[in-house]
C-alpha cells in the first residue's frame, strides 16, 4: 500500500463487516411481555421470540434455509402472533404470514403468485386483525384487506382506484386517502359515512417530498402531519378533523422533524426527532419529559431510537447506536425509571478495531451546506486513497452511526466520505427542491465539491479517489465517469440506471404514483423536450467520454433498474476498450439480501479498489463461496488471482 494506507491496522473480515447482525428488527409485544427479532442461522435470518425478562431463553419459530425473512416484524395486538414477510428472489413481491408464538403454527395472510403486500395497521379494538395493502387484483393498485391473523381469513375493505396511500383510524375504519396529481402535488381526501370522498388537504408539489400524513389520534378527532407547507423545515402539526384548524406542536430550526413517538393509548405525540448533522429530540408532551431525559442520559454519546412502546407507556424498547461500537437494545421501565440492557445487535465486533465517524459540514459552490460524514483508517491519516459513497433515492439521506461500508473500507486503508447532496431529505424542502432537473447537473457538482473539500483538507490524494454509488448513486457514478473522469481513479455502479428513458419506461405498475413525482422533478418522457432532456442526462449517451475503470453490479431480479440498464452500458464500454468489470447476482433484486451474496459483493468491491487505489484486500476465491454472483466481464480487474475453473466468464 501507498501513502495514507500504509499505517492501516488489521482489516475487518468480510464475514464480520457484511455478515448478518446477531439480532435485528427487534420488536416488543403490546403488553410488554415478549420480544421478537431476526437472528441468523447458517447465514439466513429467522424469527426468534423470547420473554422480555429473559432474552436468553429465545425460541426460533421459523426455519428458513435459502432466503432471509424481511426485516419487518409486527406483533398482533393479542400478543399471540407475530406477522412477518417473505420475498422470493428479490423481486419485492412481499407476502405476509403469521406465526403463533406458543405452537409455531404458520399461516399465509395475503395472496402469493407475484402479488405485493404491505402492513397498514392494527387495532386494540380488534386484537387478532390487521390491515394490509395488496395488489393481487391490480398490480398497479394496493387494495385494502382486513385479515384475521389467527385464521388467515381476509375480506376486501376497499378496492383502490388510484390512491397512493390509505389511512385507517383506531377502529380499522378507512378515513383518508392520498392521490398524487399529474403535477406531483398530493391531494388528501376524507371519506364520509356516505362513502363519498371529500377534499381534506392539498400538498403542493414543492412540499410533496417533505410533508407526510403521519397518524390519526385514537379518538379519531385529530390528524398529525410532518408539514413543510408555509415553512422550509418539516414541523409536527395537529389538524382538527372537524374544523380543519391547525396547531404547531414542535419544530427544529435546522432540520425536518422526521420521526414522532406516540402514546400507545391515546395516539398523541410524546416527542419528535430531527437529524441535522446529529440527532435532536424535541419534547411535545411535558409529562414525558422525565422519561425522555432518562433515555438520553442512559445513552450517553449514543443516538437513541425508541423501537416500540408497550400499552400504558409502561415499557419502552430502545436501541442505542454508536458509530464505532455495537448497538445495544435496552428495556426501559417508565414507572420505576430503571433501564435493563437486553443484548447488543452484534457480538462479532468484540475485539474488532472500529473507527469513529466524524460529522462535518461541506459547502457546495453555491453555498448550499451538505451534512457529511467522514471515517478515517486512523487519526493521523492524510493524503491517502478516498472512497466517496453516494446514497440512493436520491430522496434519502446518509446519517451518523455504525456503517458497515465505512468500517469495511476504512479498515482497508481508505478514507470514506458520504455527503448529503442536494435532493437529500431531512434538511428542509429547499434542499429537496434544489435537485429539480439537476440529475446529472448540480447534484453532480455537489459530489465534486465534496471531493474537493477532502483534498483541500488534506485527507485525500487527488490521484486516488473512487466513487461508489448504489441506485441513484450508481447513476451518479456513471455520470461522473462521463463528466468528470479526471477527478476519479475508478467508479463503482451498483444497480444504477444508465438510460433515464428506458428506466422510466420500465417502472413497475405499483410505482405509477411515484412516476408522477419523478416526471415532475425531472422531465416528461412523453414530450419531445422532456425526452431530449432525459436523453442528454443519461450516461449511456456519453460513453464516449468514459475512460476510467468501472465495476458495474446488477441484480437480475431487479424490478426498478432492470438488467438492460447495466448490460447496455457494459457492452458500450467494452466496445470502446474501457476497463469494465460486470458482476451480476442471479438471485437478487434491487438489494443484496442473502449473506453469501453480500460477502461476494464485498469481495468484488475490495478487489476492484485494491487494483486501482492500492488498499488492502482479503483473499477471495469464487470456487469457495456458494453465492449467486457471476462475473460476466473483466474478472481480472477485481479478482486477479482467480483459480482456473472459477465461474467467472469474460
C-alpha positions in Angstrom: 0.0 0.0 0.0 1.0 3.5 -0.6 0.6 6.9 1.2 -2.0 7.1 3.9 -2.9 3.4 3.5 0.5 2.3 4.9 -0.5 2.8 8.6 -3.7 0.9 8.4 -4.1 -1.7 11.1 -5.5 -5.2 10.5 -8.5 -5.4 8.2 -12.1 -6.3 9.3 -13.0 -9.7 7.7 -15.8 -9.5 5.1 -17.7 -12.1 7.2 -17.8 -9.6 10.0 -18.4 -6.4 8.2 -21.2 -7.8 5.9 -22.4 -10.7 8.0 -25.9 -10.5 9.4 -26.3 -8.8 12.7 -26.8 -11.3 15.6 -30.1 -9.6 16.4 -32.1 -7.2 14.2 -35.7 -5.9 13.7 -36.3 -6.3 17.4 -39.9 -5.5 18.5 -41.8 -5.5 21.8 -45.3 -7.0 22.2 -48.1 -4.6 23.0 -48.4 -6.0 26.5 -44.6 -5.6 27.0 -44.1 -9.3 27.9 -42.3 -10.6 24.8 -39.7 -9.7 22.3 -39.4 -10.9 18.7 -36.4 -10.4 16.5 -34.5 -11.7 13.5 -31.4 -13.9 14.2 -29.0 -15.5 11.7 -29.0 -19.3 11.5 -26.5 -20.6 9.0 -26.4 -17.3 7.2 -30.2 -16.9 6.9 -32.3 -14.6 9.1 -35.0 -16.4 11.0 -37.6 -15.3 13.6 -36.9 -15.8 17.3 -39.2 -15.0 20.3 -38.3 -14.7 24.0 -39.8 -13.4 27.2 -38.7 -9.7 27.7 -37.5 -10.7 31.2 -35.1 -13.3 29.8 -34.0 -13.0 26.2 -31.5 -15.8 26.6 -34.4 -18.3 26.5 -35.3 -17.4 22.9 -37.0 -20.0 20.7 -36.6 -20.0 16.9 -40.0 -20.1 15.3 -39.1 -20.2 11.6 -36.7 -22.4 9.7 -35.7 -20.6 6.5 -32.7 -22.0 4.8 -32.4 -20.1 1.4 -33.6 -16.5 1.8 -33.9 -14.4 4.9 -37.2 -13.1 6.3 -37.7 -9.5 5.5 -36.7 -7.0 8.4 -40.3 -6.1 9.2 -41.9 -7.8 12.2 -45.3 -6.9 13.7 -46.9 -8.2 16.9 -50.7 -8.8 16.8 -52.4 -6.8 19.5 -53.5 -10.1 21.1 -49.8 -10.9 21.7 -50.3 -14.5 20.4 -49.0 -14.0 16.8 -46.1 -12.3 15.0 -46.5 -11.2 11.4 -43.6 -11.4 9.0 -42.9 -11.1 5.3 -41.1 -13.3 2.7 -39.8 -12.1 -0.6 -38.8 -14.6 -3.2 -35.7 -13.9 -5.3 -35.6 -10.2 -4.5 -38.5 -9.2 -6.8 -40.1 -7.1 -4.0 -43.3 -9.2 -4.0 -43.7 -9.3 -0.3 -46.2 -11.9 1.2 -47.4 -11.7 4.8 -47.5 -14.7 7.1 -48.5 -15.0 10.8 -47.0 -17.5 13.2 -48.5 -18.5 16.6 -45.9 -18.0 19.3 -47.0 -20.9 21.5 -47.3 -23.5 18.8 -45.3 -22.3 15.8 -48.3 -22.7 13.6 -47.8 -20.6 10.4 -50.5 -19.2 8.1 -50.3 -17.1 4.9 -52.3 -13.9 5.3 -52.0 -12.3 1.8 -52.0 -13.7 -1.7 -48.9 -15.1 -3.4 -48.4 -15.5 -7.1 -46.4 -12.4 -7.5 -48.6 -10.1 -5.5 -47.1 -7.4 -3.2 -48.4 -6.8 0.3 -47.6 -4.1 2.9 -48.7 -3.9 6.6 -51.1 -0.9 7.1 -52.4 -1.1 10.6 -53.8 -2.9 13.7 -56.2 -2.0 16.5 -56.6 -2.8 20.2 -60.3 -3.0 19.4 -59.8 -6.0 17.1 -56.7 -7.7 18.6 -56.5 -10.5 16.1 -57.0 -8.5 13.0 -54.7 -6.3 10.8 -55.0 -4.2 7.6 -52.8 -4.9 4.6 -52.4 -3.2 1.3 -52.2 -5.8 -1.6 -52.0 -5.5 -5.4 -53.3 -9.0 -6.2 -56.3 -7.7 -8.1 -54.4 -5.0 -10.0 -50.6 -4.8 -9.9 -50.9 -1.0 -10.1 -53.2 -0.6 -7.1 -53.0 -1.5 -3.4 -56.4 -2.7 -2.3 -57.2 -2.7 1.4 -57.6 -6.1 3.1 -58.7 -6.8 6.6 -57.2 -10.1 7.8 -57.6 -12.3 10.8 -54.0 -13.3 11.7 -55.3 -16.3 13.7 -57.3 -18.0 10.9 -55.8 -16.3 7.8 -59.3 -15.3 6.6 -59.5 -12.0 4.8 -62.0 -9.7 3.3 -61.7 -6.8 0.9 -62.3 -3.5 2.7 -61.7 -1.1 -0.2 -61.0 -1.6 -3.9 -58.4 1.0 -4.6 -59.0 3.2 -7.6 -55.8 5.3 -7.7 -54.9 6.2 -4.1 -51.2 6.1 -3.4 -51.7 5.7 0.4 -54.7 4.9 2.6 -55.2 5.7 6.3 -57.5 3.9 8.7 -58.5 5.0 12.2 -58.0 3.2 15.5 -61.0 1.0 14.7 -59.5 0.0 11.4 -62.1 2.0 9.5 -60.9 3.7 6.3 -60.8 7.5 6.8 -58.3 9.1 4.4 -56.7 8.5 1.0 -53.9 10.3 -0.8 -53.6 10.8 -4.6 -50.5 12.0 -6.4 -51.7 14.5 -9.1 -50.2 15.0 -12.5 -48.0 17.9 -11.4 -46.6 15.9 -8.5 -48.8 17.5 -5.8 -50.7 15.4 -3.3 -54.4 15.6 -2.7 -55.6 14.1 0.6 -59.3 13.2 0.7 -61.6 12.2 3.6 -64.2 9.5 3.1 -67.6 10.2 4.7 -70.1 7.8 6.2 -71.9 8.0 2.9 -68.8 6.6 1.2 -68.1 9.8 -0.7 -64.6 11.3 -0.8 -64.2 15.0 0.0 -61.1 17.2 -0.1 -59.2 17.5 3.2 -55.7 18.8 2.4 -53.7 19.9 -0.6 -50.0 19.5 -0.6 -48.2 21.4 -3.4 -45.6 19.6 -5.5 -42.9 21.7 -3.8 -43.9 20.2 -0.5 -44.8 16.6 -1.6 -41.4 15.0 -0.7 -41.2 16.7 2.7 -44.7 16.6 4.0 -46.2 13.4 5.4 -49.6 12.4 6.8 -48.3 10.6 9.9 -51.2 9.4 12.2 -54.8 9.7 13.3 -55.3 10.1 17.1 -57.0 7.2 18.9 -60.2 9.3 19.4 -60.4 10.0 15.7 -60.5 13.7 16.1 -57.0 14.8 15.0 -54.6 14.1 12.3 -50.8 14.6 12.8 -48.7 15.8 9.9 -45.0 16.4 9.4 -45.6 19.5 7.4 -43.5 21.9 5.3 -46.4 23.9 3.9 -45.7 27.6 4.7 -42.2 26.7 6.1 -39.0 25.2 5.0 -38.4 22.6 7.7 -41.0 19.9 8.4 -42.8 20.6 11.7 -45.2 18.5 13.7 -48.7 19.9 13.1 -52.0 18.8 14.6 -55.1 19.3 12.5 -58.6 19.1 13.9 -60.5 16.9 11.5 -63.9 18.6 12.1 -62.8 22.3 12.0 -59.6 21.9 9.8 -57.8 24.2 12.3 -54.1 23.6 12.6 -51.8 23.8 15.6 -48.0 23.7 15.6 -46.6 21.2 18.2 -42.9 21.1 17.5 -40.2 22.3 15.0 -36.5 22.3 14.6 -34.6 25.3 13.0 -32.0 23.3 11.1 -33.7 20.0 10.0 -37.0 18.4 9.4 -38.8 16.5 12.1 -38.8 13.0 10.6 -40.0 10.7 13.4 -42.6 11.0 16.1 -43.1 8.9 19.2 -46.7 8.5 20.0 -48.5 7.4 23.2 -49.7 3.9 22.6 -53.1 4.5 24.3 -54.1 8.0 23.0 -52.2 8.1 19.7 -51.0 11.6 20.7 -47.3 12.7 20.2 -44.9 12.4 23.1 -41.7 13.6 21.3 -40.2 14.1 17.9 -36.8 13.7 16.3 -34.9 15.8 13.9 -31.5 14.9 12.4 -29.2 17.6 11.0 -25.6 16.5 11.5 -26.7 14.6 14.6 -29.9 13.6 16.3 -32.0 16.1 18.3 -35.1 15.2 20.3 -38.0 17.7 20.8 -40.4 17.1 23.7 -44.1 17.5 22.8 -45.9 16.1 25.9 -44.4 17.6 29.1 -45.5 14.5 31.0 -42.9 12.5 29.0 -40.1 14.8 29.9 -38.6 12.8 32.8 -38.7 9.6 30.8 -37.0 11.2 27.7 -34.3 12.8 29.9 -33.6 9.4 31.4 -33.4 7.7 27.9 -30.9 10.3 26.7 -28.8 10.2 29.9 -28.5 6.5 29.8 -27.4 6.6 26.1 -24.5 9.0 26.7 -22.9 9.9 23.4 -25.0 7.4 21.5 -28.1 8.2 19.4 -31.3 6.5 20.5 -34.3 5.1 18.7 -37.4 4.1 20.5 -38.3 0.9 18.6 -41.5 0.1 20.5 -43.7 1.2 23.3 -45.9 -1.1 25.3 -49.5 -0.3 26.2 -49.9 2.1 29.1 -46.4 3.5 28.2 -45.1 1.2 30.9 -42.1 -0.2 28.9 -40.1 1.2 26.1 -37.7 -0.8 23.8 -34.8 1.5 23.0 -31.8 1.0 20.6 -28.7 3.0 21.4 -26.4 3.4 18.3 -22.8 4.4 18.1 -20.5 4.7 15.1 -17.6 2.8 16.5 -19.2 0.2 18.7 -22.0 -2.4 18.6 -25.5 -1.0 19.1 -27.4 -2.0 22.3 -31.0 -2.8 23.0 -32.5 -1.8 26.3 -35.8 -2.2 28.1 -36.8 0.9 30.0 -39.5 0.7 32.7 -41.1 4.1 32.9 -42.7 3.7 36.3 -39.5 2.6 38.1 -37.2 4.7 35.9 -34.9 1.7 35.6 -33.3 0.6 32.3 -32.2 -3.0 31.7 -29.7 -4.0 29.0 -31.1 -6.7 26.8 -28.4 -7.5 24.2 -26.2 -5.9 21.6 -27.1 -6.2 17.9 -23.7 -7.7 17.0 -21.5 -9.9 19.1 -18.9 -10.5 16.3 -17.5 -7.0 16.7 -15.8 -7.9 20.0 -12.1 -7.2 19.7 -12.6 -5.5 16.3 -11.0 -2.1 15.8 -13.8 0.3 14.7 -13.2 3.8 13.5 -15.3 6.8 14.7 -17.4 8.5 12.1 -16.9 12.3 12.1 -19.7 14.7 11.3 -18.6 17.6 9.0 -20.3 20.3 7.0 -19.2 20.8 3.5 -20.1 23.9 1.5 -21.1 23.5 -2.2 -20.0 26.0 -4.7 -23.4 27.9 -4.5 -23.1 28.0 -0.6 -25.5 25.1 -0.1 -24.4 23.2 3.0 -24.1 19.4 3.0 -24.2 17.4 6.2 -21.5 14.9 5.6 -19.7 12.0 7.4 -16.0 11.1 7.2 -14.4 7.9 8.5 -10.6 7.6 8.6 -8.4 4.5 8.8 -6.6 6.1 11.7 -6.5 9.5 13.4 -3.3 10.6 11.6 -4.4 9.5 8.1 -3.7 12.2 5.5 -3.1 12.2 1.7 -4.2 8.6 1.1 -6.9 7.0 -1.1 -10.5 8.0 -0.5 -13.9 6.4 -1.5 -16.8 8.8 -1.9 -20.0 6.8 -1.1 -23.2 8.2 -2.7 -26.6 7.2 -1.4 -29.6 6.1 -3.4 -33.0 7.7 -3.7 -31.9 10.3 -4.4 -34.7 11.4 -2.0 -33.0 9.8 1.0 -30.0 10.7 3.2 -26.9 9.5 4.9 -26.6 9.9 8.7 -24.2 9.3 11.6 -23.9 5.9 13.1 -22.5 2.5 12.5 -21.9 1.9 8.8 -20.6 -1.5 7.6 -19.3 0.0 4.4 -17.5 2.8 6.1 -15.9 0.4 8.6 -15.1 -2.1 5.9 -13.3 0.4 3.6 -11.6 2.3 6.4 -10.0 -1.0 7.7 -8.6 -1.5 4.2 -6.8 1.8 4.2 -9.3 4.2 2.6 -10.8 7.4 3.9 -14.6 7.2 3.4 -16.8 10.2 2.8 -20.6 10.4 2.5 -22.2 13.7 1.6 -25.8 14.7 1.6 -26.0 16.4 -1.7 -29.0 18.4 -2.9 -32.1 16.3 -3.1 -31.2 14.6 0.2 -34.2 14.5 2.6 -34.4 15.7 6.2 -32.9 19.2 5.7 -36.0 21.1 4.5 -37.9 21.3 1.3 -35.5 23.9 -0.2 -32.7 21.2 -0.1 -35.0 18.7 -1.8 -36.3 21.1 -4.4 -32.8 22.3 -5.3 -32.4 18.9 -7.1 -35.3 19.5 -9.5 -34.0 19.0 -13.1 -30.5 18.7 -11.6 -29.9 14.9 -12.1 -26.5 15.0 -13.9 -26.2 18.7 -13.2 -25.7 20.5 -9.8 -26.2 17.2 -8.0 -23.0 16.0 -9.7 -21.3 19.4 -8.8 -22.1 18.7 -5.1 -20.2 15.4 -5.3 -17.2 17.1 -6.9 -17.3 19.8 -4.2 -17.3 17.1 -1.5 -14.2 15.5 -3.1 -12.5 18.9 -3.5 -13.1 19.5 0.2 -11.5 16.2 1.2 -8.4 17.1 -1.0 -8.2 20.7 0.3 -8.4 19.4 3.9 -5.5 17.0 3.2 -7.5 13.8 3.7 -7.3 12.5 0.1 -4.7 12.0 -2.6 -6.3 13.6 -5.7 -5.0 10.8 -7.9 -6.5 8.0 -5.8 -10.2 8.7 -5.4 -13.1 6.4 -6.2 -16.8 6.9 -6.4 -19.1 4.1 -5.1 -22.8 4.6 -5.6 -26.0 2.5 -5.2 -29.2 3.0 -7.1 -29.3 6.8 -7.8 -25.7 6.7 -6.5 -24.9 4.2 -9.3 -26.3 6.7 -11.8 -24.2 9.4 -10.3 -21.1 7.1 -10.6 -21.8 6.6 -14.3 -22.4 10.4 -14.9 -19.2 11.2 -13.1 -17.3 8.7 -15.2 -18.6 10.6 -18.3 -18.5 14.2 -17.0 -15.5 14.4 -14.6 -13.3 11.3 -15.2 -10.2 13.3 -14.4 -11.3 13.7 -10.7 -11.5 9.9 -10.0 -9.3 6.9 -10.5 -12.3 4.5 -10.8 -16.0 4.1 -10.3 -18.4 1.5 -8.9 -22.0 1.5 -10.1 -24.4 -0.7 -8.0 -27.9 -1.0 -9.5 -27.7 2.4 -11.2 -29.8 3.3 -14.3 -27.8 4.2 -17.4 -30.7 5.4 -19.6 -33.4 7.6 -17.9 -35.8 7.0 -20.8 -35.8 3.2 -20.5 -35.6 3.5 -16.7 -38.8 5.5 -16.6 -40.5 3.2 -19.1 -39.8 0.1 -17.0 -41.1 1.4 -13.7 -43.3 -1.3 -12.0 -47.1 -0.8 -12.1 -47.3 -0.2 -8.4 -45.0 2.7 -8.7 -47.2 4.7 -11.1 -47.8 7.4 -8.4 -44.1 7.7 -7.9 -43.8 8.2 -11.7 -45.8 11.4 -11.4 -43.3 12.7 -8.8 -40.2 11.8 -10.8 -41.7 13.2 -14.0 -42.5 16.5 -12.3 -38.9 16.7 -10.9 -37.0 15.5 -13.9 -38.9 15.7 -17.2 -41.9 14.2 -19.0 -40.7 11.5 -21.5 -44.0 11.9 -23.4 -42.9 15.3 -24.7 -40.2 16.0 -27.2 -38.5 18.5 -24.9 -38.7 16.1 -21.9 -37.4 13.1 -23.9 -34.5 15.2 -25.2 -33.6 16.3 -21.6 -33.7 12.8 -20.3 -31.6 11.5 -23.1 -29.0 14.3 -22.5 -28.8 13.3 -18.8 -28.4 9.6 -19.5 -24.9 8.1 -19.1 -25.5 5.7 -22.0 -25.3 8.6 -24.3 -22.0 9.8 -23.0 -20.0 6.6 -23.1 -17.5 8.2 -25.5 -16.2 10.4 -22.6 -15.7 7.5 -20.2 -12.1 6.4 -19.9 -11.5 5.2 -16.3 -12.1 1.6 -14.9 -15.7 0.8 -13.8 -17.2 -2.0 -11.7 -20.9 -2.5 -12.6 -23.1 -4.6 -10.4 -26.7 -5.8 -11.3 -29.3 -7.9 -9.6 -31.0 -9.9 -12.3 -34.4 -9.9 -10.4 -34.3 -6.1 -10.1 -37.7 -4.6 -11.0 -36.6 -1.0 -10.5 -33.4 -0.9 -12.5 -33.6 -3.8 -15.0 -30.7 -5.8 -16.3 -30.7 -4.0 -19.6 -29.6 -0.8 -17.9 -26.3 -2.4 -16.9 -25.9 -4.7 -19.9 -26.1 -1.8 -22.4 -23.5 0.3 -20.6 -21.1 -2.6 -20.2 -21.4 -3.6 -23.8 -20.8 0.0 -24.9 -17.7 0.3 -22.7 -16.2 -3.0 -23.9 -16.6 -1.9 -27.5 -14.6 1.2 -26.7 -12.0 -0.8 -24.7 -12.7 0.9 -21.4 -11.8 -1.4 -18.5 -15.0 -2.7 -17.0 -15.9 -5.5 -14.6 -19.5 -6.7 -14.8 -20.9 -8.6 -11.8 -24.5 -10.0 -11.7 -26.5 -11.7 -9.0 -28.9 -14.2 -10.3 -31.0 -14.4 -7.1 -31.1 -10.7 -6.1 -33.2 -7.7 -7.0 -32.5 -4.0 -6.1 -31.0 -5.0 -2.8 -28.4 -7.7 -1.9 -30.2 -9.6 0.8 -28.5 -13.0 1.0 -25.4 -13.0 3.3 -23.3 -15.1 0.9 -24.1 -12.6 -1.8 -23.2 -9.6 0.3 -19.8 -11.3 1.1 -19.2 -11.9 -2.6 -20.2 -8.3 -3.5 -17.8 -7.0 -0.8 -15.1 -9.1 -2.3 -15.6 -7.7 -5.7 -15.6 -4.1 -4.3 -12.4 -4.5 -2.3 -10.6 -6.4 -5.1 -11.5 -3.7 -7.6 -10.5 -0.9 -5.3 -7.2 -2.7 -4.4 -6.4 -3.0 -8.1 -7.0 0.7 -8.8 -6.4 2.5 -5.4 -3.9 0.2 -3.7 -5.6 -0.6 -0.5 -5.6 -3.8 1.4 -7.6 -6.8 0.2 -8.7 -10.0 1.8 -8.3 -13.1 -0.5 -11.3 -14.5 -2.2 -11.9 -17.5 -4.4 -15.2 -17.8 -6.3 -15.0 -21.6 -6.1 -15.3 -21.5 -2.3 -18.5 -19.5 -1.9 -21.9 -20.8 -3.0 -23.2 -17.3 -3.9 -25.4 -16.2 -6.7 -22.7 -13.9 -8.1 -21.4 -14.4 -11.6 -18.6 -12.3 -13.2 -19.7 -11.6 -16.7 -16.8 -9.5 -17.8 -13.5 -8.1 -16.5 -12.8 -10.7 -13.8 -9.1 -9.9 -13.9 -9.8 -6.3 -12.7 -11.5 -7.4 -9.4 -10.3 -10.9 -8.9 -6.7 -11.0 -10.3 -5.9 -14.3 -8.6 -8.9 -16.4 -9.7 -8.2 -20.1 -9.9 -8.8 -22.0 -13.1 -12.3 -23.3 -13.4 -14.0 -20.4 -11.4 -17.5 -19.3 -12.5 -16.1 -16.1 -14.0 -16.9 -15.5 -17.6 -15.3 -13.0 -20.0 
